[in-house]
């Protein structure tokens, strides 16, 4: 634990352990656009099991679901 002007910051090891526990990379942890980083990681793991055609079907389905959303 690092302390700076009465603010306790986690160690780098603690940050790595946190990310490992939730199955996310450091990049995912710091990405501000991700609303649900843990779920995104789980979705990506499932997508990695698919072939190109299956991923295309998932992509088109997502576009249909989100068609009327901002």
C-alpha positions in Angstrom: 0.0 0.0 0.0 1.4 3.4 -1.0 0.4 6.5 1.0 0.4 9.9 -0.6 -0.7 13.0 1.4 -3.1 10.8 3.5 -4.5 9.0 0.4 -3.8 5.3 0.4 -3.2 3.8 -3.0 -3.2 0.1 -3.8 0.0 -1.5 -4.7 0.6 -2.6 -8.2 0.5 -6.2 -7.1 -2.9 -5.5 -5.5 -4.2 -4.0 -8.7 -3.0 -7.1 -10.7 -4.7 -9.4 -8.1 -7.9 -7.4 -8.4 -7.9 -7.7 -12.2 -7.1 -11.4 -12.1 -9.9 -12.1 -9.6 -12.4 -10.4 -11.9 -10.9 -11.9 -15.1 -10.0 -8.5 -16.7 -6.9 -7.0 -18.1 -5.4 -3.7 -16.8 -6.5 -2.1 -20.1 -10.1 -3.2 -19.4 -9.8 -1.9 -15.8 -8.8 1.6 -16.9 -11.1 1.7 -20.0 -13.7 4.4 -19.3 -16.1 3.4 -22.1 -16.8 0.0 -20.5 -20.0 0.1 -18.4 -19.7 -3.6 -17.5 -16.0 -4.7 -17.7 -16.5 -8.1 -16.1 -19.4 -9.0 -18.4 -17.5 -7.8 -21.4 -14.6 -10.1 -20.6 -17.0 -13.0 -20.3 -18.6 -12.2 -23.6 -15.3 -11.9 -25.3 -14.3 -15.3 -23.9 -17.4 -16.8 -25.5 -16.8 -15.0 -28.8 -13.3 -16.4 -28.9 -14.8 -19.9 -29.1 -16.8 -19.0 -32.3 -15.9 -19.0 -36.0 -16.2 -16.0 -38.3 -19.7 -16.9 -39.4 -21.0 -17.3 -35.9 -19.5 -14.0 -34.8 -21.2 -12.3 -37.8 -24.5 -13.7 -36.6 -23.9 -12.3 -33.1 -22.9 -8.9 -34.5 -26.0 -8.6 -36.7 -28.2 -9.7 -33.8 -26.6 -7.0 -31.6 -27.2 -4.4 -34.3 -30.9 -5.4 -34.4 -31.3 -5.2 -30.7 -29.6 -1.8 -30.5 -31.2 -0.3 -33.7 -33.3 2.3 -31.9 -30.9 3.1 -29.1 -28.3 5.9 -28.9 
